[in-house]
Structures are given as C-alpha cells and as structure tokens.
Amino acid sequence: MKKDIRIYIDDMLDAIAAIEKYVSGIDEIKFSQTDYIQDAVIRQLAIIGEAARNVPDEVRKQEPDIPWRKIVDFRNVIIHEYSGISLGRVWQIIVRELSHLKRQLTALKQDLNDEAA
C-alpha cells in the first residue's frame, strides 16, 4: 500500500513545529552553546529532508518554489557528512528559511486536501 503523500507533508510540518519549540526564546549564541538543542534541531532537519526525498516529482512540481533539492541535499549532509555540518548554516535555516517553508508546505497540504476531497 502506497503511503499518502500528505503524511510526508505532515511529517515536515511537525518537524518544523518541533524546531520552533526547541529554539523558542534562544539566540544563535545559546544555540551554538547547547548541544542537546543542536542535536534535536539537526534531527528534525533530517526528518524534513527524508520526508522531502519521498515526495514524488509530480507533487514537487505543484510547488516548484519549494527548494526540494536543497532540502534533500542538506539531509544528505546531515546523514552522510555529519562532521561537515555548519551550525551557522543550521541557524540561518532556522531564522531565514523555516517559516517560509512552513507557509509553502501548508499551502501544498491544502491543495492536496482539496484534490482528495
């Protein structure tokens, strides 16, 4: 049985919500000094990348502004080149990219729900 694509989108949105919770009220310095928060955030970014990797091309084409390849590529760095992870880059993703991605995924989820109805 094929997994409903919306589940991958939900996984990505859940991971973003977790990251938002983990970094709520902290700044980049606190983030860079707190190993367990770094680990938790990086784990959720890996989940986002893995879920994105499983979204089929026909669905990706519905939202071409989502940087699917970039998300998956960063997941590959996390999983395969973990010593090369830049905490500065992770922080930039958190503060500059996640809220926009959240809006894009929410819109895509709504579109998919409308199509399924």
DSSP file (Angstrom, degrees, kcal/mol; ACC not computed):
  #  RESIDUE AA STRUCTURE BP1 BP2  ACC     N-H-->O    O-->H-N    N-H-->O    O-->H-N    TCO  KAPPA ALPHA  PHI   PSI    X-CA   Y-CA   Z-CA
    1    1 A M              0   0    0      0, 0.0     2,-0.2     0, 0.0     0, 0.0   0.000 360.0 360.0 360.0 129.7    0.0    0.0    0.0
    2    2 A K        -     0   0    0      1,-0.1     2,-0.2     0, 0.0     3,-0.0  -0.526 360.0-113.5 -77.3 136.8    1.4    3.4   -1.0
    3    3 A K        -     0   0    0     -2,-0.2     2,-0.2     1,-0.1    -1,-0.1  -0.491  33.4-106.6 -71.8 135.8    1.8    6.0    1.7
    4    4 A D    >>  -     0   0    0     -2,-0.2     3,-1.9     1,-0.2     4,-0.7  -0.460  23.1-136.9 -62.2 125.7   -0.4    9.0    1.4
    5    5 A I  H >> S+     0   0    0      1,-0.3     4,-1.5    -2,-0.2     3,-0.8   0.810 100.5  68.1 -56.6 -33.0    1.8   11.9    0.3
    6    6 A R  H 3> S+     0   0    0      1,-0.3     4,-2.6     2,-0.2    -1,-0.3   0.774  90.1  63.7 -61.6 -25.1    0.1   14.2    2.8
    7    7 A I  H <> S+     0   0    0     -3,-1.9     4,-2.5     2,-0.2    -1,-0.3   0.897 101.3  50.0 -66.1 -39.2    1.7   12.2    5.5
    8    8 A Y  H <X S+     0   0    0     -3,-0.8     4,-2.1    -4,-0.7    -2,-0.2   0.903 110.7  49.4 -64.2 -40.3    5.1   13.3    4.3
    9    9 A I  H  X S+     0   0    0     -4,-1.5     4,-2.6     2,-0.2    -2,-0.2   0.921 111.2  49.6 -64.6 -43.0    4.0   16.9    4.3
   10   10 A D  H  X S+     0   0    0     -4,-2.6     4,-3.0     2,-0.2     5,-0.2   0.900 108.1  53.9 -61.1 -40.7    2.6   16.5    7.8
   11   11 A D  H  X S+     0   0    0     -4,-2.5     4,-2.1     2,-0.2    -1,-0.2   0.910 110.1  47.4 -59.4 -41.6    6.0   15.0    8.9
   12   12 A M  H  X S+     0   0    0     -4,-2.1     4,-2.2     2,-0.2    -2,-0.2   0.922 113.3  47.2 -66.2 -43.9    7.7   18.1    7.5
   13   13 A L  H  X S+     0   0    0     -4,-2.6     4,-2.3     1,-0.2    -2,-0.2   0.891 111.4  51.2 -65.6 -39.0    5.3   20.4    9.3
   14   14 A D  H  X S+     0   0    0     -4,-3.0     4,-2.2     2,-0.2    -1,-0.2   0.894 109.6  50.7 -63.1 -39.9    5.6   18.5   12.5
   15   15 A A  H  X S+     0   0    0     -4,-2.1     4,-2.4    -5,-0.2    -2,-0.2   0.892 109.5  50.2 -66.2 -39.7    9.4   18.7   12.3
   16   16 A I  H  X S+     0   0    0     -4,-2.2     4,-2.7     2,-0.2    -2,-0.2   0.923 109.8  51.0 -63.3 -43.3    9.2   22.5   11.7
   17   17 A A  H  X S+     0   0    0     -4,-2.3     4,-2.0     1,-0.2    -2,-0.2   0.893 109.6  50.7 -61.2 -39.7    6.9   22.9   14.7
   18   18 A A  H  X S+     0   0    0     -4,-2.2     4,-2.7     2,-0.2    -1,-0.2   0.928 110.1  49.1 -64.0 -44.6    9.4   20.9   16.9
   19   19 A I  H  X S+     0   0    0     -4,-2.4     4,-2.2     1,-0.2    -2,-0.2   0.929 109.0  52.9 -60.3 -45.2   12.3   23.1   15.8
   20   20 A E  H  X S+     0   0    0     -4,-2.7     4,-0.6     1,-0.2    -1,-0.2   0.903 111.4  46.9 -57.1 -41.0   10.3   26.2   16.5
   21   21 A K  H >< S+     0   0    0     -4,-2.0     3,-0.7     1,-0.2    -2,-0.2   0.921 110.6  51.8 -66.3 -44.3    9.6   24.8   20.0
   22   22 A Y  H 3< S+     0   0    0     -4,-2.7    -2,-0.2     1,-0.2    -1,-0.2   0.845 117.5  36.9 -63.2 -35.0   13.3   23.9   20.6
   23   23 A V  H >< S+     0   0    0     -4,-2.2     3,-2.1    -5,-0.2    -1,-0.2   0.390  82.3 131.7-102.0   3.7   14.6   27.3   19.7
   24   24 A S  T << S+     0   0    0     -3,-0.7     3,-0.1    -4,-0.6    -3,-0.0  -0.364  81.4   5.0 -58.9 125.2   11.9   29.4   21.2
   25   25 A G  T 3  S+     0   0    0      1,-0.3     2,-0.3    -2,-0.1    -1,-0.3   0.533 108.1 106.3  80.9   6.3   13.4   32.2   23.2
   26   26 A I    <   -     0   0    0     -3,-2.1    -1,-0.3     4,-0.0     2,-0.2  -0.833  54.3-145.4-116.8 159.4   17.0   31.5   22.4
   27   27 A D     >  -     0   0    0     -2,-0.3     4,-2.6    -3,-0.1     5,-0.2  -0.528  39.2 -89.1-109.8-178.6   19.5   33.2   20.2
   28   28 A E  H  > S+     0   0    0      1,-0.2     4,-2.7     2,-0.2     5,-0.2   0.859 124.7  54.0 -61.9 -36.1   22.3   32.0   18.0
   29   29 A I  H  > S+     0   0    0      2,-0.2     4,-1.1     1,-0.2    -1,-0.2   0.953 110.5  45.3 -63.8 -48.8   24.9   32.1   20.8
   30   30 A K  H >> S+     0   0    0      1,-0.2     4,-0.6     2,-0.2     3,-0.5   0.909 113.5  51.6 -60.4 -41.7   22.7   30.0   23.1
   31   31 A F  H >< S+     0   0    0     -4,-2.6     3,-1.2     1,-0.2     7,-0.3   0.933 108.7  50.1 -59.2 -46.2   22.0   27.6   20.2
   32   32 A S  H 3< S+     0   0    0     -4,-2.7    -1,-0.2     1,-0.3    -2,-0.2   0.688 113.5  46.9 -68.9 -16.8   25.8   27.3   19.5
   33   33 A Q  H << S+     0   0    0     -4,-1.1     2,-0.7    -3,-0.5    -1,-0.3   0.453  97.7  77.1-101.1  -2.1   26.4   26.5   23.2
   34   34 A T    <X  -     0   0    0     -3,-1.2     4,-2.2    -4,-0.6     3,-0.5  -0.837  54.3-174.5-120.5  96.2   23.7   23.9   23.7
   35   35 A D  H  > S+     0   0    0     -2,-0.7     4,-3.0     1,-0.2     5,-0.2   0.875  82.9  53.6 -56.6 -44.2   24.5   20.5   22.3
   36   36 A Y  H  > S+     0   0    0      1,-0.2     4,-2.0     2,-0.2    -1,-0.2   0.845 109.6  48.3 -67.9 -31.0   21.1   18.9   23.0
   37   37 A I  H  > S+     0   0    0     -3,-0.5     4,-2.7     2,-0.2     5,-0.2   0.915 111.9  50.1 -71.1 -41.6   19.2   21.7   21.2
   38   38 A Q  H  X S+     0   0    0     -4,-2.2     4,-2.9    -7,-0.3     5,-0.3   0.946 111.9  48.2 -57.6 -48.5   21.6   21.4   18.2
   39   39 A D  H  X S+     0   0    0     -4,-3.0     4,-2.2     1,-0.2    -1,-0.2   0.910 112.6  48.1 -60.0 -43.5   21.1   17.6   18.2
   40   40 A A  H  X S+     0   0    0     -4,-2.0     4,-2.0    -5,-0.2    -1,-0.2   0.920 114.2  45.7 -65.1 -43.8   17.3   17.9   18.3
   41   41 A V  H  X S+     0   0    0     -4,-2.7     4,-2.4     2,-0.2    -2,-0.2   0.933 112.6  49.9 -65.3 -46.1   17.2   20.6   15.6
   42   42 A I  H  X S+     0   0    0     -4,-2.9     4,-2.0    -5,-0.2    -1,-0.2   0.887 109.0  53.2 -62.2 -38.5   19.5   18.7   13.3
   43   43 A R  H  X S+     0   0    0     -4,-2.2     4,-1.9    -5,-0.3    -1,-0.2   0.922 109.9  47.6 -60.8 -44.2   17.5   15.5   13.8
   44   44 A Q  H  X S+     0   0    0     -4,-2.0     4,-2.4     1,-0.2    -2,-0.2   0.868 108.8  53.8 -68.0 -35.5   14.3   17.4   12.8
   45   45 A L  H  X S+     0   0    0     -4,-2.4     4,-2.3     2,-0.2    -1,-0.2   0.876 107.2  52.3 -64.1 -36.0   16.0   18.8    9.7
   46   46 A A  H  X S+     0   0    0     -4,-2.0     4,-2.7     2,-0.2    -2,-0.2   0.899 108.1  50.9 -64.8 -39.8   17.0   15.3    8.7
   47   47 A I  H  X S+     0   0    0     -4,-1.9     4,-2.8     2,-0.2     5,-0.2   0.920 109.1  51.0 -62.6 -43.6   13.3   14.3    9.1
   48   48 A I  H  X S+     0   0    0     -4,-2.4     4,-2.5     1,-0.2    -2,-0.2   0.933 112.9  46.4 -58.4 -45.8   12.3   17.2    6.8
   49   49 A G  H  X S+     0   0    0     -4,-2.3     4,-2.1     2,-0.2    -2,-0.2   0.889 112.5  48.9 -66.1 -39.8   14.9   16.1    4.3
   50   50 A E  H  X S+     0   0    0     -4,-2.7     4,-1.1     2,-0.2    -2,-0.2   0.918 112.9  47.3 -66.7 -42.9   13.9   12.5    4.4
   51   51 A A  H >X S+     0   0    0     -4,-2.8     3,-0.6     1,-0.2     4,-0.6   0.925 111.8  50.9 -63.6 -43.2   10.2   13.3    4.0
   52   52 A A  H >< S+     0   0    0     -4,-2.5     3,-1.1     1,-0.2    -1,-0.2   0.881 104.8  57.8 -60.8 -37.9   11.0   15.7    1.1
   53   53 A R  H 3< S+     0   0    0     -4,-2.1    -1,-0.2     1,-0.3    -2,-0.2   0.808 106.0  50.6 -61.4 -29.6   13.0   12.9   -0.5
   54   54 A N  H << S+     0   0    0     -4,-1.1    -1,-0.3    -3,-0.6    -2,-0.2   0.518  82.9 103.8 -89.3  -6.5    9.9   10.8   -0.5
   55   55 A V  S << S-     0   0    0     -3,-1.1     5,-0.1    -4,-0.6   -49,-0.0  -0.665  78.3-119.7 -76.5 123.6    7.6   13.4   -2.1
   56   56 A P    >>  -     0   0    0      0, 0.0     4,-2.3     0, 0.0     3,-0.9  -0.209  17.3-112.5 -65.6 154.9    7.1   12.3   -5.7
   57   57 A D  H 3> S+     0   0    0      1,-0.3     4,-2.4     2,-0.2     5,-0.2   0.848 114.7  59.8 -55.2 -39.1    8.2   14.6   -8.6
   58   58 A E  H 34 S+     0   0    0      1,-0.2     4,-0.4     2,-0.2    -1,-0.3   0.846 110.1  42.8 -63.9 -30.9    4.6   15.2   -9.7
   59   59 A V  H X> S+     0   0    0     -3,-0.9     3,-1.1     2,-0.2     4,-0.7   0.883 110.7  55.2 -78.7 -40.2    3.8   16.7   -6.3
   60   60 A R  H >< S+     0   0    0     -4,-2.3     3,-1.1     1,-0.3     6,-0.2   0.873 101.9  59.1 -57.5 -36.9    7.1   18.6   -6.1
   61   61 A K  T 3< S+     0   0    0     -4,-2.4    -1,-0.3     1,-0.3    -2,-0.2   0.742  94.0  64.8 -67.5 -22.2    6.1   20.2   -9.5
   62   62 A Q  T <4 S+     0   0    0     -3,-1.1    -1,-0.3    -4,-0.4    -2,-0.2   0.799 115.2  30.4 -68.1 -27.7    3.0   21.6   -7.9
   63   63 A E    X<  +     0   0    0     -3,-1.1     3,-1.6    -4,-0.7    -1,-0.3  -0.615  69.8 162.8-129.5  71.4    5.2   23.7   -5.6
   64   64 A P  T 3  S+     0   0    0      0, 0.0     4,-0.1     0, 0.0    -1,-0.1   0.676  70.7  68.1 -68.0 -15.2    8.3   24.5   -7.7
   65   65 A D  T 3  S+     0   0    0     -3,-0.1    -4,-0.1     2,-0.1    39,-0.1   0.664  77.4  93.9 -78.5 -14.9    9.3   27.3   -5.3
   66   66 A I  S <  S-     0   0    0     -3,-1.6     2,-2.5    -6,-0.2     3,-0.3  -0.660  85.4-128.4 -73.8 128.5    9.9   24.9   -2.5
   67   67 A P     >  +     0   0    0      0, 0.0     4,-2.5     0, 0.0     5,-0.2  -0.377  44.2 163.0 -79.1  66.7   13.7   24.1   -2.7
   68   68 A W  H  > S+     0   0    0     -2,-2.5     4,-2.5     1,-0.2     5,-0.2   0.898  71.5  47.7 -53.1 -49.6   13.2   20.4   -2.7
   69   69 A R  H  > S+     0   0    0     -3,-0.3     4,-2.9     1,-0.2    -1,-0.2   0.906 112.1  49.7 -61.8 -42.8   16.7   19.5   -4.0
   70   70 A K  H  > S+     0   0    0      2,-0.2     4,-2.2     1,-0.2    -1,-0.2   0.890 110.6  50.3 -63.7 -40.4   18.3   21.8   -1.5
   71   71 A I  H  X S+     0   0    0     -4,-2.5     4,-1.8     2,-0.2    -2,-0.2   0.934 114.1  44.1 -63.8 -46.7   16.3   20.3    1.4
   72   72 A V  H  X S+     0   0    0     -4,-2.5     4,-2.1    -5,-0.2    -2,-0.2   0.898 111.4  54.1 -66.6 -40.7   17.3   16.7    0.4
   73   73 A D  H  X S+     0   0    0     -4,-2.9     4,-1.8    -5,-0.2    -1,-0.2   0.897 107.9  49.5 -61.3 -39.8   20.9   17.7   -0.2
   74   74 A F  H  X S+     0   0    0     -4,-2.2     4,-2.4     1,-0.2    -1,-0.2   0.886 107.6  54.7 -68.1 -36.2   21.1   19.2    3.3
   75   75 A R  H  X S+     0   0    0     -4,-1.8     4,-2.5     1,-0.2     5,-0.2   0.907 106.1  52.9 -58.5 -41.5   19.6   15.9    4.7
   76   76 A N  H  X>S+     0   0    0     -4,-2.1     4,-3.0     1,-0.2     5,-0.7   0.875 107.9  50.2 -64.2 -37.4   22.4   14.1    2.9
   77   77 A V  H  X5S+     0   0    0     -4,-1.8     4,-1.7     3,-0.2     7,-0.3   0.938 111.3  49.3 -63.1 -46.3   25.0   16.3    4.6
   78   78 A I  H  <5S+     0   0    0     -4,-2.4     4,-0.2     1,-0.2    -2,-0.2   0.918 120.9  34.9 -58.9 -45.0   23.4   15.6    7.9
   79   79 A I  H  <5S+     0   0    0     -4,-2.5     3,-0.2    -5,-0.2    -2,-0.2   0.902 133.2  22.1 -79.8 -43.0   23.3   11.8    7.4
   80   80 A H  H  <5S+     0   0    0     -4,-3.0    -3,-0.2    -5,-0.2    -2,-0.2   0.724 132.5  32.1-103.8 -24.9   26.5   11.2    5.4
   81   81 A E    ><< +     0   0    0     -4,-1.7     3,-3.1    -5,-0.7    -1,-0.2  -0.231  69.2 151.5-126.6  43.9   28.8   14.1    6.1
   82   82 A Y  G >   +     0   0    0      1,-0.3     3,-1.2    -3,-0.2    -1,-0.1   0.728  68.6  60.2 -53.7 -29.2   27.7   14.9    9.7
   83   83 A S  G 3  S+     0   0    0      1,-0.2    -1,-0.3    -3,-0.1    -5,-0.1   0.660  99.4  60.2 -73.8 -12.7   31.1   16.3   10.7
   84   84 A G  G <  S+     0   0    0     -3,-3.1     2,-0.4    -7,-0.3    -1,-0.2   0.301  73.4 125.5 -95.9   9.4   30.7   18.9    7.9
   85   85 A I    <   -     0   0    0     -3,-1.2     2,-0.6    -4,-0.1     3,-0.1  -0.546  52.5-145.9 -73.1 126.8   27.5   20.4    9.4
   86   86 A S     >  -     0   0    0     -2,-0.4     4,-2.3     1,-0.2     5,-0.1  -0.838   5.2-157.2 -93.1 119.2   27.9   24.2    9.9
   87   87 A L  H  > S+     0   0    0     -2,-0.6     4,-2.5     1,-0.2     5,-0.2   0.838  96.7  57.5 -65.0 -30.4   26.0   25.3   13.0
   88   88 A G  H  > S+     0   0    0      2,-0.2     4,-2.1     1,-0.2    -1,-0.2   0.910 107.2  47.3 -63.0 -41.4   25.9   28.8   11.4
   89   89 A R  H  > S+     0   0    0      2,-0.2     4,-2.3     1,-0.2    -2,-0.2   0.905 110.4  52.3 -65.6 -41.8   24.2   27.3    8.4
   90   90 A V  H  X S+     0   0    0     -4,-2.3     4,-2.2     1,-0.2    -2,-0.2   0.928 109.8  49.0 -59.6 -44.8   21.7   25.5   10.6
   91   91 A W  H  X S+     0   0    0     -4,-2.5     4,-2.7     1,-0.2     5,-0.3   0.898 109.0  52.8 -63.2 -40.1   20.9   28.7   12.4
   92   92 A Q  H  X>S+     0   0    0     -4,-2.1     4,-2.6     1,-0.2     5,-0.6   0.890 107.7  51.5 -63.4 -38.6   20.4   30.5    9.1
   93   93 A I  I  X>S+     0   0    0     -4,-2.3     5,-2.0     3,-0.2     4,-1.7   0.933 111.3  49.2 -60.1 -45.1   17.9   27.8    8.0
   94   94 A I  I  <5S+     0   0    0     -4,-2.2     5,-0.4     1,-0.2     4,-0.2   0.945 121.2  31.6 -60.2 -50.9   16.1   28.2   11.3
   95   95 A V  I  <5S+     0   0    0     -4,-2.7    -1,-0.2     1,-0.1    -2,-0.2   0.748 131.4  28.7 -86.3 -23.2   15.8   32.0   11.2
   96   96 A R  I  <5S+     0   0    0     -4,-2.6    -3,-0.2    -5,-0.3    -2,-0.2   0.698 127.6  24.5-110.4 -22.4   15.6   32.7    7.4
   97   97 A E  I  X<S+     0   0    0     -4,-1.7     4,-2.5    -5,-0.6     5,-0.2   0.750  99.9  70.4-119.5 -30.6   14.0   29.6    5.7
   98   98 A L  H  ><S+     0   0    0     -5,-2.0     4,-2.7     1,-0.2     5,-0.2   0.888  98.3  50.4 -66.2 -40.0   11.8   27.6    8.0
   99   99 A S  H  > S+     0   0    0     -5,-0.4     4,-1.9     2,-0.2    -1,-0.2   0.902 113.5  46.8 -66.3 -37.4    8.9   30.0    8.4
  100  100 A H  H  > S+     0   0    0      2,-0.2     4,-2.3     1,-0.2    -1,-0.2   0.921 112.7  49.5 -66.8 -43.6    8.7   30.4    4.6
  101  101 A L  H  X S+     0   0    0     -4,-2.5     4,-2.9     1,-0.2     5,-0.3   0.895 107.6  55.5 -61.5 -39.7    8.9   26.6    4.1
  102  102 A K  H  X S+     0   0    0     -4,-2.7     4,-2.3     1,-0.2    -1,-0.2   0.923 108.6  47.0 -59.3 -45.2    6.1   26.2    6.6
  103  103 A R  H  X S+     0   0    0     -4,-1.9     4,-2.1     2,-0.2    -1,-0.2   0.917 113.3  48.9 -62.8 -43.2    3.8   28.5    4.7
  104  104 A Q  H  X S+     0   0    0     -4,-2.3     4,-2.4     1,-0.2    -2,-0.2   0.919 113.1  46.2 -63.6 -44.0    4.7   26.8    1.4
  105  105 A L  H  X S+     0   0    0     -4,-2.9     4,-2.8     2,-0.2    -1,-0.2   0.874 110.2  53.7 -68.3 -36.4    4.0   23.3    2.9
  106  106 A T  H  X S+     0   0    0     -4,-2.3     4,-2.0    -5,-0.3    -1,-0.2   0.912 110.6  46.9 -63.4 -41.6    0.8   24.4    4.5
  107  107 A A  H  X S+     0   0    0     -4,-2.1     4,-2.4     2,-0.2    -2,-0.2   0.913 112.7  49.4 -65.0 -42.9   -0.4   25.7    1.1
  108  108 A L  H  X S+     0   0    0     -4,-2.4     4,-2.6     1,-0.2    -2,-0.2   0.912 109.4  52.0 -63.0 -42.4    0.6   22.5   -0.6
  109  109 A K  H  X S+     0   0    0     -4,-2.8     4,-2.5     1,-0.2    -1,-0.2   0.911 109.4  49.7 -60.9 -42.1   -1.1   20.4    2.0
  110  110 A Q  H  X S+     0   0    0     -4,-2.0     4,-2.7     2,-0.2    -1,-0.2   0.924 110.5  50.2 -62.9 -43.6   -4.3   22.4    1.5
  111  111 A D  H  X S+     0   0    0     -4,-2.4     4,-2.2     1,-0.2    -2,-0.2   0.918 111.9  47.8 -59.7 -43.7   -4.0   21.9   -2.3
  112  112 A L  H  X S+     0   0    0     -4,-2.6     4,-1.8     2,-0.2    -1,-0.2   0.879 111.6  50.3 -66.2 -37.9   -3.6   18.2   -1.8
  113  113 A N  H  X S+     0   0    0     -4,-2.5     4,-1.3    -5,-0.2    -2,-0.2   0.902 110.1  50.4 -65.7 -40.2   -6.5   18.0    0.6
  114  114 A D  H  < S+     0   0    0     -4,-2.7    -2,-0.2     1,-0.2    -1,-0.2   0.900 110.5  49.6 -64.0 -39.9   -8.7   19.9   -1.9
  115  115 A E  H  < S+     0   0    0     -4,-2.2    -1,-0.2     1,-0.2    -2,-0.2   0.854 110.8  49.9 -66.6 -34.2   -7.7   17.4   -4.6
  116  116 A A  H  <        0   0    0     -4,-1.8    -1,-0.2     1,-0.2    -2,-0.2   0.735 360.0 360.0 -76.9 -21.9   -8.5   14.5   -2.4
  117  117 A A     <        0   0    0     -4,-1.3    -1,-0.2    -3,-0.2    -2,-0.2   0.490 360.0 360.0 -73.1 360.0  -12.0   15.9   -1.5
